[in-house]
Amino acid sequence: MSFAQKDRPASLPRWVAAWFIVDAIVALAPPLYWAFDGDRTLWLGVPAVVLYFIAVSTCIAASIVAAYFAEVRVEEAG
C-alpha cells in the first residue's frame, strides 16, 4: 500500500450521502402548517403531526446506523 492511499480517508457509498441529504430536507422542512391549521387529523388516536415527527426521527436514526455499518464495511475492505 502506498503512502498516498494510506493517508486518504475511505469514502462512504453515495447512497449514504443521499440518505443524509433526504433526512436534512425532511427534517428541516416539516409540514408545520399541520400544527397551525387547526385540523387535528388523528391516526390511531395520535395527531398526524406527532406521527410525522416520530417517523422522521426513526428515519434519521436508521440512516446513522446504516452509515455506521457502511463505514465498518469500507474499513474492513481496506
N, CA, C and O atoms as a Tripos MOL2 file, in Angstrom:
@<TRIPOS>MOLECULE
protein
  312   311    78     0     0
PROTEIN
NO_CHARGES

@<TRIPOS>ATOM
      1 N           0.8450   -1.1690    0.0000 N.3       1 MET1
      2 CA          0.0000    0.0000    0.0000 C.3       1 MET1
      3 C           0.8910    1.2330    0.0000 C.2       1 MET1
      4 O           1.8300    1.3440    0.7890 O.2       1 MET1
      5 N           0.5800    2.1470   -0.8930 N.am      2 SER2
      6 CA          1.3930    3.3540   -0.9720 C.3       2 SER2
      7 C           1.0170    4.3320    0.1330 C.2       2 SER2
      8 O          -0.0350    4.2280    0.7640 O.2       2 SER2
      9 N           1.9160    5.2820    0.3390 N.am      3 PHE3
     10 CA          1.7050    6.2790    1.3860 C.3       3 PHE3
     11 C           0.4600    7.1240    1.1160 C.2       3 PHE3
     12 O          -0.2680    7.4600    2.0500 O.2       3 PHE3
     13 N           0.2040    7.4710   -0.1480 N.am      4 ALA4
     14 CA         -0.9480    8.3030   -0.5090 C.3       4 ALA4
     15 C          -2.2550    7.5820   -0.2150 C.2       4 ALA4
     16 O          -3.2090    8.2040    0.2520 O.2       4 ALA4
     17 N          -2.3140    6.3000   -0.4780 N.am      5 GLN5
     18 CA         -3.5370    5.5440   -0.2110 C.3       5 GLN5
     19 C          -3.7580    5.3510    1.2840 C.2       5 GLN5
     20 O          -4.9000    5.2920    1.7390 O.2       5 GLN5
     21 N          -2.7000    5.2550    2.0340 N.am      6 LYS6
     22 CA         -2.8080    5.0280    3.4730 C.3       6 LYS6
     23 C          -3.3830    6.2470    4.1930 C.2       6 LYS6
     24 O          -4.1450    6.0880    5.1470 O.2       6 LYS6
     25 N          -3.0350    7.4600    3.7570 N.am      7 ASP7
     26 CA         -3.4920    8.6720    4.4050 C.3       7 ASP7
     27 C          -4.8500    9.1430    3.9110 C.2       7 ASP7
     28 O          -5.4960    9.9570    4.5710 O.2       7 ASP7
     29 N          -5.2870    8.6550    2.7810 N.am      8 ARG8
     30 CA         -6.5650    9.0940    2.2220 C.3       8 ARG8
     31 C          -7.7110    8.4240    2.9770 C.2       8 ARG8
     32 O          -7.7290    7.1990    3.0990 O.2       8 ARG8
     33 N          -8.6620    9.2010    3.4820 N.am      9 PRO9
     34 CA         -9.7710    8.5880    4.2070 C.3       9 PRO9
     35 C         -10.6780    7.8080    3.2690 C.2       9 PRO9
     36 O         -10.8850    8.1910    2.1180 O.2       9 PRO9
     37 N         -11.2070    6.7220    3.7760 N.am     10 ALA10
     38 CA        -12.1300    5.9190    2.9820 C.3      10 ALA10
     39 C         -13.4500    6.6740    2.8470 C.2      10 ALA10
     40 O         -13.9540    7.2600    3.8060 O.2      10 ALA10
     41 N         -13.9890    6.6450    1.6460 N.am     11 SER11
     42 CA        -15.2360    7.3750    1.4320 C.3      11 SER11
     43 C         -16.4280    6.4300    1.5980 C.2      11 SER11
     44 O         -16.3510    5.2360    1.3070 O.2      11 SER11
     45 N         -17.5010    6.9930    2.0620 N.am     12 LEU12
     46 CA        -18.7250    6.2260    2.2240 C.3      12 LEU12
     47 C         -19.4360    6.1130    0.8810 C.2      12 LEU12
     48 O         -19.2120    6.9300   -0.0120 O.2      12 LEU12
     49 N         -20.2790    5.1170    0.7380 N.am     13 PRO13
     50 CA        -21.0550    4.9960   -0.5070 C.3      13 PRO13
     51 C         -21.9450    6.2170   -0.7340 C.2      13 PRO13
     52 O         -22.3280    6.9100    0.2090 O.2      13 PRO13
     53 N         -22.2570    6.4590   -1.9730 N.am     14 ARG14
     54 CA        -23.0610    7.6420   -2.3070 C.3      14 ARG14
     55 C         -24.4730    7.5540   -1.7530 C.2      14 ARG14
     56 O         -25.0850    8.5810   -1.4590 O.2      14 ARG14
     57 N         -24.9960    6.3520   -1.6060 N.am     15 TRP15
     58 CA        -26.3610    6.2220   -1.0910 C.3      15 TRP15
     59 C         -26.4560    6.7180    0.3470 C.2      15 TRP15
     60 O         -27.5170    7.1760    0.7700 O.2      15 TRP15
     61 N         -25.3660    6.6330    1.1050 N.am     16 VAL16
     62 CA        -25.3710    7.1490    2.4730 C.3      16 VAL16
     63 C         -25.4790    8.6730    2.4460 C.2      16 VAL16
     64 O         -26.2560    9.2590    3.2000 O.2      16 VAL16
     65 N         -24.7070    9.3010    1.5860 N.am     17 ALA17
     66 CA        -24.7690   10.7600    1.4700 C.3      17 ALA17
     67 C         -26.1480   11.2050    0.9810 C.2      17 ALA17
     68 O         -26.6880   12.1980    1.4690 O.2      17 ALA17
     69 N         -26.7120   10.4820    0.0310 N.am     18 ALA18
     70 CA        -28.0460   10.8240   -0.4690 C.3      18 ALA18
     71 C         -29.0940   10.6750    0.6280 C.2      18 ALA18
     72 O         -30.0090   11.4920    0.7340 O.2      18 ALA18
     73 N         -28.9610    9.6360    1.4400 N.am     19 TRP19
     74 CA        -29.9000    9.4250    2.5320 C.3      19 TRP19
     75 C         -29.8110   10.5640    3.5500 C.2      19 TRP19
     76 O         -30.8360   11.0220    4.0550 O.2      19 TRP19
     77 N         -28.5970   11.0250    3.8540 N.am     20 PHE20
     78 CA        -28.4330   12.1490    4.7750 C.3      20 PHE20
     79 C         -29.0290   13.4330    4.2010 C.2      20 PHE20
     80 O         -29.6090   14.2290    4.9410 O.2      20 PHE20
     81 N         -28.8950   13.6380    2.9130 N.am     21 ILE21
     82 CA        -29.4750   14.8260    2.2820 C.3      21 ILE21
     83 C         -30.9980   14.7880    2.3730 C.2      21 ILE21
     84 O         -31.6320   15.7940    2.6920 O.2      21 ILE21
     85 N         -31.5780   13.6280    2.0930 N.am     22 VAL22
     86 CA        -33.0340   13.4830    2.2140 C.3      22 VAL22
     87 C         -33.4690   13.7020    3.6650 C.2      22 VAL22
     88 O         -34.4790   14.3570    3.9220 O.2      22 VAL22
     89 N         -32.7090   13.1560    4.6030 N.am     23 ASP23
     90 CA        -33.0150   13.3750    6.0230 C.3      23 ASP23
     91 C         -33.0140   14.8610    6.3650 C.2      23 ASP23
     92 O         -33.9050   15.3420    7.0670 O.2      23 ASP23
     93 N         -32.0250   15.5790    5.8750 N.am     24 ALA24
     94 CA        -31.9260   17.0100    6.1760 C.3      24 ALA24
     95 C         -33.1120   17.7790    5.5990 C.2      24 ALA24
     96 O         -33.6700   18.6580    6.2550 O.2      24 ALA24
     97 N         -33.4890   17.4450    4.3780 N.am     25 ILE25
     98 CA        -34.6160   18.1440    3.7500 C.3      25 ILE25
     99 C         -35.9090   17.8630    4.5090 C.2      25 ILE25
    100 O         -36.6770   18.7800    4.7980 O.2      25 ILE25
    101 N         -36.1430   16.6060    4.8260 N.am     26 VAL26
    102 CA        -37.3770   16.2400    5.5120 C.3      26 VAL26
    103 C         -37.4140   16.8040    6.9300 C.2      26 VAL26
    104 O         -38.4710   17.2270    7.3980 O.2      26 VAL26
    105 N         -36.2820   16.8140    7.6120 N.am     27 ALA27
    106 CA        -36.2540   17.3070    8.9890 C.3      27 ALA27
    107 C         -36.3110   18.8320    9.0680 C.2      27 ALA27
    108 O         -36.8970   19.3810   10.0000 O.2      27 ALA27
    109 N         -35.7090   19.5170    8.1010 N.am     28 LEU28
    110 CA        -35.6640   20.9740    8.1610 C.3      28 LEU28
    111 C         -36.8660   21.6480    7.5060 C.2      28 LEU28
    112 O         -37.0770   22.8470    7.6860 O.2      28 LEU28
    113 N         -37.6450   20.8950    6.7580 N.am     29 ALA29
    114 CA        -38.8170   21.4760    6.1010 C.3      29 ALA29
    115 C         -40.0610   20.6570    6.4300 C.2      29 ALA29
    116 O         -40.7170   20.1340    5.5300 O.2      29 ALA29
    117 N         -40.3850   20.5450    7.7110 N.am     30 PRO30
    118 CA        -41.5670   19.7530    8.0760 C.3      30 PRO30
    119 C         -42.8560   20.4930    7.7470 C.2      30 PRO30
    120 O         -42.8490   21.7130    7.5850 O.2      30 PRO30
    121 N         -43.9250   19.7840    7.6530 N.am     31 PRO31
    122 CA        -45.2120   20.4400    7.3820 C.3      31 PRO31
    123 C         -45.7430   21.1180    8.6480 C.2      31 PRO31
    124 O         -46.6730   20.6210    9.2840 O.2      31 PRO31
    125 N         -45.1560   22.2370    8.9990 N.am     32 LEU32
    126 CA        -45.5560   22.9590   10.2050 C.3      32 LEU32
    127 C         -46.9810   23.4910   10.1170 C.2      32 LEU32
    128 O         -47.6250   23.7410   11.1360 O.2      32 LEU32
    129 N         -47.4640   23.6600    8.8980 N.am     33 TYR33
    130 CA        -48.8210   24.1580    8.7550 C.3      33 TYR33
    131 C         -49.8240   23.1900    9.3800 C.2      33 TYR33
    132 O         -50.9250   23.6000    9.7470 O.2      33 TYR33
    133 N         -49.4600   21.9190    9.5050 N.am     34 TRP34
    134 CA        -50.3530   20.9620   10.1760 C.3      34 TRP34
    135 C         -50.6150   21.3920   11.6110 C.2      34 TRP34
    136 O         -51.7300   21.2540   12.1130 O.2      34 TRP34
    137 N         -49.5950   21.9100   12.2630 N.am     35 ALA35
    138 CA        -49.7330   22.2850   13.6640 C.3      35 ALA35
    139 C         -50.5660   23.5580   13.8290 C.2      35 ALA35
    140 O         -51.1340   23.7730   14.9000 O.2      35 ALA35
    141 N         -50.6560   24.4010   12.8100 N.am     36 PHE36
    142 CA        -51.3090   25.6930   12.9460 C.3      36 PHE36
    143 C         -52.6390   25.8060   12.2150 C.2      36 PHE36
    144 O         -53.3540   26.7900   12.4070 O.2      36 PHE36
    145 N         -52.9920   24.8390   11.3900 N.am     37 ASP37
    146 CA        -54.2200   24.9740   10.6110 C.3      37 ASP37
    147 C         -55.4770   24.6050   11.3950 C.2      37 ASP37
    148 O         -56.5880   24.8400   10.9200 O.2      37 ASP37
    149 N         -55.3230   24.0400   12.5710 N.am     38 GLY38
    150 CA        -56.4710   23.7050   13.3910 C.3      38 GLY38
    151 C         -57.0440   22.3320   13.1100 C.2      38 GLY38
    152 O         -57.8820   21.8500   13.8720 O.2      38 GLY38
    153 N         -56.6160   21.6940   12.0420 N.am     39 ASP39
    154 CA        -57.0980   20.3520   11.7200 C.3      39 ASP39
    155 C         -56.3580   19.3420   12.5900 C.2      39 ASP39
    156 O         -55.1300   19.2690   12.5500 O.2      39 ASP39
    157 N         -57.0750   18.5880   13.3490 N.am     40 ARG40
    158 CA        -56.4690   17.5990   14.2510 C.3      40 ARG40
    159 C         -56.7510   16.1990   13.7450 C.2      40 ARG40
    160 O         -57.4190   15.4120   14.4160 O.2      40 ARG40
    161 N         -56.2460   15.8890   12.5740 N.am     41 THR41
    162 CA        -56.4320   14.5720   11.9880 C.3      41 THR41
    163 C         -55.7470   13.5400   12.8650 C.2      41 THR41
    164 O         -54.5640   13.6700   13.1770 O.2      41 THR41
    165 N         -56.4810   12.5280   13.2570 N.am     42 LEU42
    166 CA        -55.9390   11.5000   14.1290 C.3      42 LEU42
    167 C         -55.6650   10.2190   13.3490 C.2      42 LEU42
    168 O         -56.4440    9.8110   12.4880 O.2      42 LEU42
    169 N         -54.5730    9.6190   13.6660 N.am     43 TRP43
    170 CA        -54.1980    8.2990   13.1560 C.3      43 TRP43
    171 C         -53.9430    7.4370   14.3740 C.2      43 TRP43
    172 O         -53.0440    7.7220   15.1640 O.2      43 TRP43
    173 N         -54.6970    6.4290   14.5240 N.am     44 LEU44
    174 CA        -54.5600    5.5420   15.6770 C.3      44 LEU44
    175 C         -54.6560    6.3220   16.9890 C.2      44 LEU44
    176 O         -54.0160    5.9660   17.9780 O.2      44 LEU44
    177 N         -55.4460    7.3710   16.9910 N.am     45 GLY45
    178 CA        -55.6400    8.1770   18.1860 C.3      45 GLY45
    179 C         -54.5520    9.1930   18.4580 C.2      45 GLY45
    180 O         -54.5850    9.8660   19.4880 O.2      45 GLY45
    181 N         -53.5920    9.3210   17.5630 N.am     46 VAL46
    182 CA        -52.4720   10.2520   17.7370 C.3      46 VAL46
    183 C         -52.5250   11.2690   16.5950 C.2      46 VAL46
    184 O         -52.7700   10.8830   15.4520 O.2      46 VAL46
    185 N         -52.3040   12.5500   16.8730 N.am     47 PRO47
    186 CA        -52.2900   13.5430   15.7870 C.3      47 PRO47
    187 C         -51.2370   13.1990   14.7230 C.2      47 PRO47
    188 O         -50.1660   12.6770   15.0330 O.2      47 PRO47
    189 N         -51.5660   13.5020   13.4760 N.am     48 ALA48
    190 CA        -50.6760   13.1880   12.3590 C.3      48 ALA48
    191 C         -49.3220   13.8700   12.4950 C.2      48 ALA48
    192 O         -48.3090   13.3250   12.0560 O.2      48 ALA48
    193 N         -49.2920   15.0520   13.0960 N.am     49 VAL49
    194 CA        -48.0280   15.7800   13.2720 C.3      49 VAL49
    195 C         -47.0690   14.9790   14.1410 C.2      49 VAL49
    196 O         -45.8790   14.8860   13.8400 O.2      49 VAL49
    197 N         -47.5870   14.4040   15.2140 N.am     50 VAL50
    198 CA        -46.7380   13.6210   16.1140 C.3      50 VAL50
    199 C         -46.1920   12.3920   15.3820 C.2      50 VAL50
    200 O         -45.0140   12.0610   15.5110 O.2      50 VAL50
    201 N         -47.0410   11.7300   14.6260 N.am     51 LEU51
    202 CA        -46.5770   10.5650   13.8670 C.3      51 LEU51
    203 C         -45.5300   10.9510   12.8220 C.2      51 LEU51
    204 O         -44.5990   10.1880   12.5670 O.2      51 LEU51
    205 N         -45.6810   12.1370   12.2150 N.am     52 TYR52
    206 CA        -44.6950   12.6090   11.2390 C.3      52 TYR52
    207 C         -43.3280   12.7650   11.8940 C.2      52 TYR52
    208 O         -42.3210   12.3020   11.3580 O.2      52 TYR52
    209 N         -43.2940   13.4190   13.0530 N.am     53 PHE53
    210 CA        -42.0110   13.6400   13.7120 C.3      53 PHE53
    211 C         -41.4080   12.3390   14.2360 C.2      53 PHE53
    212 O         -40.1850   12.1990   14.2540 O.2      53 PHE53
    213 N         -42.2180   11.4070   14.6510 N.am     54 ILE54
    214 CA        -41.7060   10.0920   15.0630 C.3      54 ILE54
    215 C         -41.1120    9.3700   13.8620 C.2      54 ILE54
    216 O         -40.0460    8.7630   13.9660 O.2      54 ILE54
    217 N         -41.7980    9.4330   12.7190 N.am     55 ALA55
    218 CA        -41.2920    8.7840   11.5040 C.3      55 ALA55
    219 C         -39.9820    9.4180   11.0400 C.2      55 ALA55
    220 O         -39.0580    8.7110   10.6370 O.2      55 ALA55
    221 N         -39.8990   10.7420   11.0940 N.am     56 VAL56
    222 CA        -38.6710   11.4300   10.6700 C.3      56 VAL56
    223 C         -37.5130   11.0770   11.5960 C.2      56 VAL56
    224 O         -36.4060   10.8150   11.1240 O.2      56 VAL56
    225 N         -37.7460   11.0660   12.8850 N.am     57 SER57
    226 CA        -36.6590   10.7350   13.8130 C.3      57 SER57
    227 C         -36.2270    9.2850   13.6640 C.2      57 SER57
    228 O         -35.0440    8.9770   13.8040 O.2      57 SER57
    229 N         -37.1570    8.3980   13.3850 N.am     58 THR58
    230 CA        -36.8060    6.9950   13.1400 C.3      58 THR58
    231 C         -35.9700    6.8490   11.8720 C.2      58 THR58
    232 O         -35.0100    6.0790   11.8410 O.2      58 THR58
    233 N         -36.3370    7.5840   10.8340 N.am     59 CYS59
    234 CA        -35.5750    7.5310    9.5770 C.3      59 CYS59
    235 C         -34.1630    8.0860    9.7680 C.2      59 CYS59
    236 O         -33.2070    7.5380    9.2190 O.2      59 CYS59
    237 N         -34.0250    9.1490   10.5270 N.am     60 ILE60
    238 CA        -32.7000    9.7220   10.7840 C.3      60 ILE60
    239 C         -31.8480    8.7560   11.6000 C.2      60 ILE60
    240 O         -30.6650    8.5720   11.3140 O.2      60 ILE60
    241 N         -32.4440    8.1470   12.6070 N.am     61 ALA61
    242 CA        -31.7050    7.1690   13.4070 C.3      61 ALA61
    243 C         -31.2710    5.9790   12.5570 C.2      61 ALA61
    244 O         -30.1490    5.4910   12.6960 O.2      61 ALA61
    245 N         -32.1530    5.5140   11.6810 N.am     62 ALA62
    246 CA        -31.8080    4.3960   10.7980 C.3      62 ALA62
    247 C         -30.6790    4.7730    9.8400 C.2      62 ALA62
    248 O         -29.8330    3.9350    9.5260 O.2      62 ALA62
    249 N         -30.6540    6.0220    9.3700 N.am     63 SER63
    250 CA        -29.5800    6.4360    8.4600 C.3      63 SER63
    251 C         -28.2390    6.4770    9.1780 C.2      63 SER63
    252 O         -27.2110    6.1640    8.5790 O.2      63 SER63
    253 N         -28.2330    6.8570   10.4440 N.am     64 ILE64
    254 CA        -26.9800    6.8810   11.2080 C.3      64 ILE64
    255 C         -26.4660    5.4570   11.4160 C.2      64 ILE64
    256 O         -25.2700    5.1980   11.2800 O.2      64 ILE64
    257 N         -27.3630    4.5470   11.7410 N.am     65 VAL65
    258 CA        -26.9590    3.1480   11.9230 C.3      65 VAL65
    259 C         -26.4630    2.5660   10.6050 C.2      65 VAL65
    260 O         -25.4550    1.8590   10.5840 O.2      65 VAL65
    261 N         -27.1520    2.8510    9.5090 N.am     66 ALA66
    262 CA        -26.7310    2.3490    8.1970 C.3      66 ALA66
    263 C         -25.3730    2.9300    7.8040 C.2      66 ALA66
    264 O         -24.5370    2.2230    7.2410 O.2      66 ALA66
    265 N         -25.1460    4.2130    8.0950 N.am     67 ALA67
    266 CA        -23.8480    4.8240    7.7900 C.3      67 ALA67
    267 C         -22.7380    4.1720    8.5990 C.2      67 ALA67
    268 O         -21.6310    3.9770    8.0970 O.2      67 ALA67
    269 N         -23.0300    3.8350    9.8440 N.am     68 TYR68
    270 CA        -22.0330    3.1530   10.6730 C.3      68 TYR68
    271 C         -21.6590    1.8030   10.0590 C.2      68 TYR68
    272 O         -20.4780    1.4840    9.9210 O.2      68 TYR68
    273 N         -22.6660    1.0180    9.6940 N.am     69 PHE69
    274 CA        -22.3740   -0.2890    9.1010 C.3      69 PHE69
    275 C         -21.6610   -0.1600    7.7570 C.2      69 PHE69
    276 O         -20.7990   -0.9770    7.4360 O.2      69 PHE69
    277 N         -22.0070    0.8490    6.9770 N.am     70 ALA70
    278 CA        -21.3130    1.0680    5.7030 C.3      70 ALA70
    279 C         -19.8620    1.4590    5.9440 C.2      70 ALA70
    280 O         -18.9730    1.0140    5.2180 O.2      70 ALA70
    281 N         -19.6140    2.2820    6.9510 N.am     71 GLU71
    282 CA        -18.2420    2.6830    7.2710 C.3      71 GLU71
    283 C         -17.4190    1.4830    7.7450 C.2      71 GLU71
    284 O         -16.2580    1.3370    7.3620 O.2      71 GLU71
    285 N         -18.0130    0.6310    8.5690 N.am     72 VAL72
    286 CA        -17.3180   -0.5620    9.0260 C.3      72 VAL72
    287 C         -16.9690   -1.4580    7.8510 C.2      72 VAL72
    288 O         -15.8720   -2.0130    7.7930 O.2      72 VAL72
    289 N         -17.9030   -1.6010    6.9100 N.am     73 ARG73
    290 CA        -17.6580   -2.4350    5.7330 C.3      73 ARG73
    291 C         -16.5400   -1.8630    4.8650 C.2      73 ARG73
    292 O         -15.7070   -2.6060    4.3450 O.2      73 ARG73
    293 N         -16.5250   -0.5300    4.7090 N.am     74 VAL74
    294 CA        -15.4660    0.1110    3.9120 C.3      74 VAL74
    295 C         -14.1070   -0.0760    4.5700 C.2      74 VAL74
    296 O         -13.1190   -0.3540    3.8920 O.2      74 VAL74
    297 N         -14.0550    0.0760    5.8970 N.am     75 GLU75
    298 CA        -12.7910   -0.0820    6.6210 C.3      75 GLU75
    299 C         -12.2870   -1.5280    6.5780 C.2      75 GLU75
    300 O         -11.0830   -1.7700    6.4970 O.2      75 GLU75
    301 N         -13.2130   -2.4800    6.6320 N.am     76 GLU76
    302 CA        -12.8160   -3.8850    6.5560 C.3      76 GLU76
    303 C         -12.2630   -4.2310    5.1780 C.2      76 GLU76
    304 O         -11.3470   -5.0430    5.0500 O.2      76 GLU76
    305 N         -12.8300   -3.6040    4.1520 N.am     77 ALA77
    306 CA        -12.3770   -3.8670    2.7860 C.3      77 ALA77
    307 C         -10.9890   -3.2730    2.5420 C.2      77 ALA77
    308 O         -10.2520   -3.7140    1.6600 O.2      77 ALA77
    309 N         -10.6570   -2.2720    3.3380 N.am     78 GLY78
    310 CA         -9.3270   -1.6990    3.2370 C.3      78 GLY78
    311 C          -9.2960   -0.5930    2.2910 C.2      78 GLY78
    312 O          -8.2440    0.0110    2.0820 O.2      78 GLY78
@<TRIPOS>BOND
     1     1     2 1
     2     2     3 1
     3     3     4 2
     4     3     5 am
     5     5     6 1
     6     6     7 1
     7     7     8 2
     8     7     9 am
     9     9    10 1
    10    10    11 1
    11    11    12 2
    12    11    13 am
    13    13    14 1
    14    14    15 1
    15    15    16 2
    16    15    17 am
    17    17    18 1
    18    18    19 1
    19    19    20 2
    20    19    21 am
    21    21    22 1
    22    22    23 1
    23    23    24 2
    24    23    25 am
    25    25    26 1
    26    26    27 1
    27    27    28 2
    28    27    29 am
    29    29    30 1
    30    30    31 1
    31    31    32 2
    32    31    33 am
    33    33    34 1
    34    34    35 1
    35    35    36 2
    36    35    37 am
    37    37    38 1
    38    38    39 1
    39    39    40 2
    40    39    41 am
    41    41    42 1
    42    42    43 1
    43    43    44 2
    44    43    45 am
    45    45    46 1
    46    46    47 1
    47    47    48 2
    48    47    49 am
    49    49    50 1
    50    50    51 1
    51    51    52 2
    52    51    53 am
    53    53    54 1
    54    54    55 1
    55    55    56 2
    56    55    57 am
    57    57    58 1
    58    58    59 1
    59    59    60 2
    60    59    61 am
    61    61    62 1
    62    62    63 1
    63    63    64 2
    64    63    65 am
    65    65    66 1
    66    66    67 1
    67    67    68 2
    68    67    69 am
    69    69    70 1
    70    70    71 1
    71    71    72 2
    72    71    73 am
    73    73    74 1
    74    74    75 1
    75    75    76 2
    76    75    77 am
    77    77    78 1
    78    78    79 1
    79    79    80 2
    80    79    81 am
    81    81    82 1
    82    82    83 1
    83    83    84 2
    84    83    85 am
    85    85    86 1
    86    86    87 1
    87    87    88 2
    88    87    89 am
    89    89    90 1
    90    90    91 1
    91    91    92 2
    92    91    93 am
    93    93    94 1
    94    94    95 1
    95    95    96 2
    96    95    97 am
    97    97    98 1
    98    98    99 1
    99    99   100 2
   100    99   101 am
   101   101   102 1
   102   102   103 1
   103   103   104 2
   104   103   105 am
   105   105   106 1
   106   106   107 1
   107   107   108 2
   108   107   109 am
   109   109   110 1
   110   110   111 1
   111   111   112 2
   112   111   113 am
   113   113   114 1
   114   114   115 1
   115   115   116 2
   116   115   117 am
   117   117   118 1
   118   118   119 1
   119   119   120 2
   120   119   121 am
   121   121   122 1
   122   122   123 1
   123   123   124 2
   124   123   125 am
   125   125   126 1
   126   126   127 1
   127   127   128 2
   128   127   129 am
   129   129   130 1
   130   130   131 1
   131   131   132 2
   132   131   133 am
   133   133   134 1
   134   134   135 1
   135   135   136 2
   136   135   137 am
   137   137   138 1
   138   138   139 1
   139   139   140 2
   140   139   141 am
   141   141   142 1
   142   142   143 1
   143   143   144 2
   144   143   145 am
   145   145   146 1
   146   146   147 1
   147   147   148 2
   148   147   149 am
   149   149   150 1
   150   150   151 1
   151   151   152 2
   152   151   153 am
   153   153   154 1
   154   154   155 1
   155   155   156 2
   156   155   157 am
   157   157   158 1
   158   158   159 1
   159   159   160 2
   160   159   161 am
   161   161   162 1
   162   162   163 1
   163   163   164 2
   164   163   165 am
   165   165   166 1
   166   166   167 1
   167   167   168 2
   168   167   169 am
   169   169   170 1
   170   170   171 1
   171   171   172 2
   172   171   173 am
   173   173   174 1
   174   174   175 1
   175   175   176 2
   176   175   177 am
   177   177   178 1
   178   178   179 1
   179   179   180 2
   180   179   181 am
   181   181   182 1
   182   182   183 1
   183   183   184 2
   184   183   185 am
   185   185   186 1
   186   186   187 1
   187   187   188 2
   188   187   189 am
   189   189   190 1
   190   190   191 1
   191   191   192 2
   192   191   193 am
   193   193   194 1
   194   194   195 1
   195   195   196 2
   196   195   197 am
   197   197   198 1
   198   198   199 1
   199   199   200 2
   200   199   201 am
   201   201   202 1
   202   202   203 1
   203   203   204 2
   204   203   205 am
   205   205   206 1
   206   206   207 1
   207   207   208 2
   208   207   209 am
   209   209   210 1
   210   210   211 1
   211   211   212 2
   212   211   213 am
   213   213   214 1
   214   214   215 1
   215   215   216 2
   216   215   217 am
   217   217   218 1
   218   218   219 1
   219   219   220 2
   220   219   221 am
   221   221   222 1
   222   222   223 1
   223   223   224 2
   224   223   225 am
   225   225   226 1
   226   226   227 1
   227   227   228 2
   228   227   229 am
   229   229   230 1
   230   230   231 1
   231   231   232 2
   232   231   233 am
   233   233   234 1
   234   234   235 1
   235   235   236 2
   236   235   237 am
   237   237   238 1
   238   238   239 1
   239   239   240 2
   240   239   241 am
   241   241   242 1
   242   242   243 1
   243   243   244 2
   244   243   245 am
   245   245   246 1
   246   246   247 1
   247   247   248 2
   248   247   249 am
   249   249   250 1
   250   250   251 1
   251   251   252 2
   252   251   253 am
   253   253   254 1
   254   254   255 1
   255   255   256 2
   256   255   257 am
   257   257   258 1
   258   258   259 1
   259   259   260 2
   260   259   261 am
   261   261   262 1
   262   262   263 1
   263   263   264 2
   264   263   265 am
   265   265   266 1
   266   266   267 1
   267   267   268 2
   268   267   269 am
   269   269   270 1
   270   270   271 1
   271   271   272 2
   272   271   273 am
   273   273   274 1
   274   274   275 1
   275   275   276 2
   276   275   277 am
   277   277   278 1
   278   278   279 1
   279   279   280 2
   280   279   281 am
   281   281   282 1
   282   282   283 1
   283   283   284 2
   284   283   285 am
   285   285   286 1
   286   286   287 1
   287   287   288 2
   288   287   289 am
   289   289   290 1
   290   290   291 1
   291   291   292 2
   292   291   293 am
   293   293   294 1
   294   294   295 1
   295   295   296 2
   296   295   297 am
   297   297   298 1
   298   298   299 1
   299   299   300 2
   300   299   301 am
   301   301   302 1
   302   302   303 1
   303   303   304 2
   304   303   305 am
   305   305   306 1
   306   306   307 1
   307   307   308 2
   308   307   309 am
   309   309   310 1
   310   310   311 1
   311   311   312 2
@<TRIPOS>SUBSTRUCTURE
     1 MET1         2 RESIDUE 1 A MET
     2 SER2         6 RESIDUE 1 A SER
     3 PHE3        10 RESIDUE 1 A PHE
     4 ALA4        14 RESIDUE 1 A ALA
     5 GLN5        18 RESIDUE 1 A GLN
     6 LYS6        22 RESIDUE 1 A LYS
     7 ASP7        26 RESIDUE 1 A ASP
     8 ARG8        30 RESIDUE 1 A ARG
     9 PRO9        34 RESIDUE 1 A PRO
    10 ALA10       38 RESIDUE 1 A ALA
    11 SER11       42 RESIDUE 1 A SER
    12 LEU12       46 RESIDUE 1 A LEU
    13 PRO13       50 RESIDUE 1 A PRO
    14 ARG14       54 RESIDUE 1 A ARG
    15 TRP15       58 RESIDUE 1 A TRP
    16 VAL16       62 RESIDUE 1 A VAL
    17 ALA17       66 RESIDUE 1 A ALA
    18 ALA18       70 RESIDUE 1 A ALA
    19 TRP19       74 RESIDUE 1 A TRP
    20 PHE20       78 RESIDUE 1 A PHE
    21 ILE21       82 RESIDUE 1 A ILE
    22 VAL22       86 RESIDUE 1 A VAL
    23 ASP23       90 RESIDUE 1 A ASP
    24 ALA24       94 RESIDUE 1 A ALA
    25 ILE25       98 RESIDUE 1 A ILE
    26 VAL26      102 RESIDUE 1 A VAL
    27 ALA27      106 RESIDUE 1 A ALA
    28 LEU28      110 RESIDUE 1 A LEU
    29 ALA29      114 RESIDUE 1 A ALA
    30 PRO30      118 RESIDUE 1 A PRO
    31 PRO31      122 RESIDUE 1 A PRO
    32 LEU32      126 RESIDUE 1 A LEU
    33 TYR33      130 RESIDUE 1 A TYR
    34 TRP34      134 RESIDUE 1 A TRP
    35 ALA35      138 RESIDUE 1 A ALA
    36 PHE36      142 RESIDUE 1 A PHE
    37 ASP37      146 RESIDUE 1 A ASP
    38 GLY38      150 RESIDUE 1 A GLY
    39 ASP39      154 RESIDUE 1 A ASP
    40 ARG40      158 RESIDUE 1 A ARG
    41 THR41      162 RESIDUE 1 A THR
    42 LEU42      166 RESIDUE 1 A LEU
    43 TRP43      170 RESIDUE 1 A TRP
    44 LEU44      174 RESIDUE 1 A LEU
    45 GLY45      178 RESIDUE 1 A GLY
    46 VAL46      182 RESIDUE 1 A VAL
    47 PRO47      186 RESIDUE 1 A PRO
    48 ALA48      190 RESIDUE 1 A ALA
    49 VAL49      194 RESIDUE 1 A VAL
    50 VAL50      198 RESIDUE 1 A VAL
    51 LEU51      202 RESIDUE 1 A LEU
    52 TYR52      206 RESIDUE 1 A TYR
    53 PHE53      210 RESIDUE 1 A PHE
    54 ILE54      214 RESIDUE 1 A ILE
    55 ALA55      218 RESIDUE 1 A ALA
    56 VAL56      222 RESIDUE 1 A VAL
    57 SER57      226 RESIDUE 1 A SER
    58 THR58      230 RESIDUE 1 A THR
    59 CYS59      234 RESIDUE 1 A CYS
    60 ILE60      238 RESIDUE 1 A ILE
    61 ALA61      242 RESIDUE 1 A ALA
    62 ALA62      246 RESIDUE 1 A ALA
    63 SER63      250 RESIDUE 1 A SER
    64 ILE64      254 RESIDUE 1 A ILE
    65 VAL65      258 RESIDUE 1 A VAL
    66 ALA66      262 RESIDUE 1 A ALA
    67 ALA67      266 RESIDUE 1 A ALA
    68 TYR68      270 RESIDUE 1 A TYR
    69 PHE69      274 RESIDUE 1 A PHE
    70 ALA70      278 RESIDUE 1 A ALA
    71 GLU71      282 RESIDUE 1 A GLU
    72 VAL72      286 RESIDUE 1 A VAL
    73 ARG73      290 RESIDUE 1 A ARG
    74 VAL74      294 RESIDUE 1 A VAL
    75 GLU75      298 RESIDUE 1 A GLU
    76 GLU76      302 RESIDUE 1 A GLU
    77 ALA77      306 RESIDUE 1 A ALA
    78 GLY78      310 RESIDUE 1 A GLY
